[in-house]
Amino acid sequence: MSSSTSSPVRGVALALALALATTLLGGCAVITVGSTAVGLAATGAGLVVDAAVGTVKLGGKAVGAAVDAVTPGEQQ
């Protein structure tokens, strides 16, 4: 096999390998961006839940303080 016929075959093989690698890396980038978006959404949802729990706790404390102020109780 001469070097003149070997070179075009190698060039085509290299081009195909690069095209395949680019396609696979493109898919990885899409998966990475997707997983990042899911992670951020989960973090955002966690913050919303934390805020809701904090609001309920503050509401409960306010109701408890109002009930304590209205009802007669033992003085310490």
Helices and strands as residue ranges (DSSP letters): H 3-70
